[in-house]
Amino acid sequence: MGDDVAAQEFTPADRTRYRDKVRRCLDVFERMLRESAFDTDDPWTGIEVELNLVDAAGDPVLRNAEVLDAIADPDFQTELGQFNIELNLPPGPLARGGLEQYETQLRASLNNAEKRAAELEAHLVMIGILPTLAPEHLAADALSANPRYRLLSEQILQARGEDIQIDIQGVERLRATVDTIMPEAACTSTQFHVQVSPERFASYWNASQAIAGVQIAVGANAPYLLGKHLWAETRIPLFEQATDTRAEELKVQGVRPRVWFGERWITSVFDLFEENVRYFPALLPVIDDEDPLTVLEAGGTPNLSELRLHNGTIYRWNRPVYDITGGLPHLRVENRILAAGPTVVDTVANAAFYFGLVRAIAENDRPLWSQMSFSAAEENFHAAARDGINAEIYWPGLGRVRATELVVRRLLPLAREGLALWGVEEAEANRYLDIIEQRCLAGTNGADWFVRRVDDFRDLDRYDALRAVLADYRARMHDNAPVHTW
């Protein structure tokens, strides 16, 4: 969720000063892109996983602060809801066994965290939306203690000027009204980071946008919310609605949403940060003492704190990230498309597919995004979120095609080529990409498996069925066999 922010109130003057400071940061960022040496020598990747906490029955446990104290590992952090925590794996290169190292690190961290959490009668679950959530878990008193979360919720509701309406039409229909952004906490994701040079950033972001629908089709894992069977990846419409600062009248006027796929292919990373400043008012106008121009002209690397904080409150599905490591600035694409889970090995398989495919497409001499409209990529994204493993999407040269057929015939070979460019050994690449292939051939991802298992318990009350299937899911999650074998 970003950096901590202390509880406070903001005046109109604060917002005016913040806007001026953000624009100053943007000007300095533009100059840095022309003049500064960004860290590009050995591009690294990273993985973050958001997790849910449940009790033995599978119901949410609102004790993340106690669980984090018990885990006592700085790689684990709070998230928006008291039933959430987040794991940030140490970043590293993909070459020299990087994927296998991610799997080893993720399993070790989760096993240790599960052991410590179990002492508090809490257990970890990797899934896109915890299916046993009830309305009381999405109320304001379930927010984590970090003041940033309550402040962010207050600012979004204040900007909106009315309660948030959740209305999702899937297999069933869910309608709800909330006075907090807590439904966002229901959305637990896996995030992949790719470090990119300024010159190549646009290609990697465009490629990430182009393949977003394919990622969701093979990785959907969020079919239930508040007892309702909705989309295969219900996270997508839920997140879009839960953090929407627009009243209905502003939607009709075409005001852009803060959870945003975007509206065009880009030519520079600057395009995205400039859009942030031009289109979106501040939610958290917190001003830092740094003068970024003074720091830059003195030979330093400015933090650009206001620009980064503002960027963190605009929820692009592929988000640009400016960061500093070892005194050098660098840029990353943060891929926020996928749900958490189902297993560690499925998570790393999803990572291998993304890292390989995005590199192959970004480095191709004929850009994929020159062959398809941006609106087609966005339509693919939402169609895949709705239909999951059964989705049909548009692809240049093929027209409408089953996503699984596209992956097996066209995209897995590209992903293998991309992983080779990262320096991943063939056997390592094959191990993880074969999992993606088998998912496609079996027509099974996390969402599909969960829905079929719930149907086996159709004679039970819906929540009892969800608890029963979640118990089975959690056991299989710890076994770490890929979901297509379940």
Secondary structure, 3 states (H helix, E strand, C coil): CCCCCCCCCCCHHHHHHHHHHHHHHHHHHHHHHHHCCCCCCCCCEEEEEEEEEECCCCCECCCHHHHHHHHCCCCEEECCECCEEEEECCCECCCCCHHHHHHHHHHHHHHHHHHHHHCCCCEEECCCCCCCCCHHHHCHHHECCCHHHHHHHHHHHHHHCCCEEEEEECCCEEEEEECCCHHHHHCCEEEEEEEECHHHHHHHHHHHHHCHHHHHHHHCCECEECCEECCCECHHHHHHHHCCCCCHHHHHCCCCCCEECCCCCCCCHHHHHHHHHHHCCCCCCCCCCCCHHHHHHCCCCCCCHHHHHHHCCCEECEEEEEEEECCEEEEEEEEEEEECCCCHHHHHHHHHHHHHHHHHHHCCCCCHHHCCCHHHHHHHHHHHHHHHHHCEEEECCCEEEEHHHHHHHHHHHHHHHHHHHHCCCHHHHHHHHHHHHHHHHHCCCHHHHHHHHHHHCCCCCHHHHHHHHHHHHHHHHHHCCCHHHC
